[in-house]
Amino acid sequence: MRYLYVRFLLLLFINSFIVNAQDRFEVGVFGGSSGYLGDLNKSDIFSKEPKPSFGVIGRYNFSDYIALKAGLSNGRLSGKDSHYPDRAFRNFTTTTPLTEVSAQFEWHPWPLTQPRLRYRFSPSFSPFLFAGLGFVRTKPKADLENMIVEKPQFVQGAAIDRSAVYKSIHGVVPFGLGVKYRFHPQWTLAAEAGFRITFSDYLDGISFAGNPAKTDRYIISGISVVYRFNKRPFGFKIRNPTKCDFVQE
């Protein structure tokens, strides 16, 4: 009897949590581009070779100002010395698939409108900042074999990189900014640009042949669309925003 009583209380607590938190969850999809900012790219902001990127996201809204987003993204990174006249003699290239798993906190200076009643809804915009932690998996294929002018420092660096042993999974710190547009009580469109700082200089398979004093970085930018679950009052079916009818079992 005591066991059944404890079980009943536990199920009641879980059901209450799910009902109360249901309208705080969002799920959606992401599409955009991933850009390489490693040893073969001069800029720390813009990539010479953006590649398609896509993923799925889930978000929990703690309040109208703070949210936690979890995401899984897939893309590709690539770079070439031939983009820069002063590096063309080196003629290095690299490419790698990219898989990122991360959790990011989002902060909204002002919230998106989320009225309790649908008929009071009106579309709204909100900028946001985000930062978090995650992991990225790469499998680089660096081509260091086709130097046009063989300078000693690059020949030696390439020899070290060809024999280097490094992990395929690296820690990553994503951060950036974006803007959201809620055009429907349950649907939100967002555009964002995010930088990724990593803790490895072998994301692209190149270190000593490039710049071993600086770790690799990349960017992921794009557009997402998410659906926000709608909380329904327990035991009621809403047919009219101003009227509720009891549901007969």
Secondary structure by P-SEA (a helix, b strand, c coil): caaaaaaaaaaaaaaaaaaaaccccccbbbbbbbbbbcccccccccccbbbbbbbcbbbbbccccbbbbbbccccccccccccccccccccccbbbbbbbbbbbbbbbcccccccccccccccccccccccccbbbbbbccccccccccccaaaaaaaaaaaabbbbcbbbbbbbbccccccccccbbbbbbbbbbbbcccccccccccccccbbbbbcccbbbbbbbbbbcccccccccccbbbbbcc
